[in-house]
Amino acid sequence: MSRHLFIAVLILLAFNAPAYAQFPREGVAEISNGQSSAFVGAWAIGFPEGEGMINGEPPVSCETPVLLQSDGEHKLVYVSPTGQKVAFDLTEFSGRTVWFPANGSSMIAVWISSDEFFSYTVDLATGRANWNDPRVYRRC
């Protein structure tokens, strides 16, 4: 009897568990990771799109984009729509690009195409990527 109850509880948990989308964790092979040149340009920042996803307005639009500027082969400067700048060192790791700021949390970029990449924050305390909450950068 207890075995049947255990199986019923497992089935109930499986159907009531949150359904997370499987966002990409490795970029397309055609784009070199760790290179600032691929990122250079103006970018809107939004959310993943797909079936069952409800998104509001993107945090950053092409009307007032984020600018990404090269500061060397493996260095990138992020310029916010308000003009604030943050410098990042870039490195390739496991089919993605890791952005390291001088201070604070790093970020992981996963290329989808030459005009779109997913970004994931990395928890400063644990070093783990927040794979379930990406932002999507789309070239303007």
Beta strands, then each sheet from edge to edge (+ up, - down):
strand 1: 41-46
strand 2: 66-70
strand 3: 75-79
strand 4: 85-93
strand 5: 96-101
strand 6: 107-113
strand 7: 116-121
strand 8: 135-139
sheet 1: 1+ 2- 3+ 4- 5+ 6- 7+ 8- 1+
end
